[in-house]
């Protein structure tokens, strides 16, 4: 994702951020899905109907930011409305663009699989019922919609649950459906090789290029 690096507290509150989706050269890098959706998660602090002022003498970055009282998804204050077909697998690219808020994202009624993060695909995929996304972090999840009806993408806290988006799953079946492939948990061979090499100790590591 991109964002300003000078007074980020101002810039990000003004919406000066966005996502860059990198398409792998290897067509088999990610599991197959029907669609991809990019979602940015954010919050802003609103007082008396406007963005709360910042102090000229203080800079609020991710580690020293402030919590907002209004949640945003893709820059909008209202719940996002999405649709999906029965048996459809959708890839969600989640980015936490907030200064301080950690998002705990769940989608009850659908199956979720974590496949990647900040640096690309994970070494081992895993089925999850929620994902925690820290400020500036990226998480990539594949979601299988195998039950018709209306679902809610949620942000959960100990005090309350926030609705971020609704997903209307229709009776129409996805063609093709990658539901069977979704059940498979893949690994990343290049990352597994690095882990094996690291376990052997420094004496086994290759010399760096000149």
Secondary structure in CASP SS format (residue, H / E / C, confidence):
PFRMAT SS
TARGET T0000
AUTHOR 0000-0000-0000
METHOD secondary structure of the structure
MODEL  1
X C 1.00
X E 1.00
X E 1.00
X C 1.00
X C 1.00
X C 1.00
X C 1.00
X H 1.00
X H 1.00
X H 1.00
X H 1.00
X H 1.00
X H 1.00
X C 1.00
X C 1.00
X C 1.00
X E 1.00
X E 1.00
X C 1.00
X C 1.00
X C 1.00
X C 1.00
X C 1.00
X C 1.00
X C 1.00
X C 1.00
X C 1.00
X C 1.00
X C 1.00
X C 1.00
X C 1.00
X C 1.00
X C 1.00
X C 1.00
X E 1.00
X E 1.00
X E 1.00
X E 1.00
X E 1.00
X E 1.00
X E 1.00
X E 1.00
X E 1.00
X E 1.00
X C 1.00
X E 1.00
X E 1.00
X C 1.00
X C 1.00
X E 1.00
X E 1.00
X C 1.00
X C 1.00
X C 1.00
X C 1.00
X C 1.00
X C 1.00
X C 1.00
X C 1.00
X C 1.00
X C 1.00
X H 1.00
X H 1.00
X H 1.00
X C 1.00
X C 1.00
X C 1.00
X C 1.00
X C 1.00
X E 1.00
X E 1.00
X E 1.00
X E 1.00
X C 1.00
X C 1.00
X E 1.00
X C 1.00
X C 1.00
X C 1.00
X E 1.00
X E 1.00
X E 1.00
X E 1.00
X E 1.00
X E 1.00
X E 1.00
X C 1.00
X E 1.00
X E 1.00
X E 1.00
X E 1.00
X E 1.00
X E 1.00
X E 1.00
X E 1.00
X E 1.00
X C 1.00
X C 1.00
X C 1.00
X C 1.00
X C 1.00
X C 1.00
X E 1.00
X E 1.00
X E 1.00
X E 1.00
X E 1.00
X C 1.00
X C 1.00
X C 1.00
X E 1.00
X E 1.00
X E 1.00
X E 1.00
X E 1.00
X E 1.00
X E 1.00
X C 1.00
X C 1.00
X E 1.00
X E 1.00
X E 1.00
X E 1.00
X E 1.00
X E 1.00
X E 1.00
X E 1.00
X E 1.00
X C 1.00
X C 1.00
X E 1.00
X E 1.00
X E 1.00
X C 1.00
X C 1.00
X C 1.00
X C 1.00
X E 1.00
X E 1.00
X E 1.00
X E 1.00
X E 1.00
X E 1.00
X E 1.00
X E 1.00
X C 1.00
X C 1.00
X C 1.00
X E 1.00
X E 1.00
X E 1.00
X E 1.00
X E 1.00
X E 1.00
X E 1.00
X E 1.00
X C 1.00
X C 1.00
X C 1.00
X C 1.00
X E 1.00
X E 1.00
X E 1.00
X E 1.00
X E 1.00
X E 1.00
X E 1.00
X E 1.00
X E 1.00
X E 1.00
X E 1.00
X E 1.00
X E 1.00
X C 1.00
X C 1.00
X C 1.00
X C 1.00
X C 1.00
X H 1.00
X H 1.00
X H 1.00
X H 1.00
X C 1.00
X C 1.00
X C 1.00
X C 1.00
X E 1.00
X C 1.00
X H 1.00
X H 1.00
X H 1.00
X H 1.00
X H 1.00
X H 1.00
X H 1.00
X H 1.00
X H 1.00
X H 1.00
X H 1.00
X H 1.00
X C 1.00
X H 1.00
X H 1.00
X H 1.00
X C 1.00
X C 1.00
X C 1.00
X C 1.00
X C 1.00
X C 1.00
END
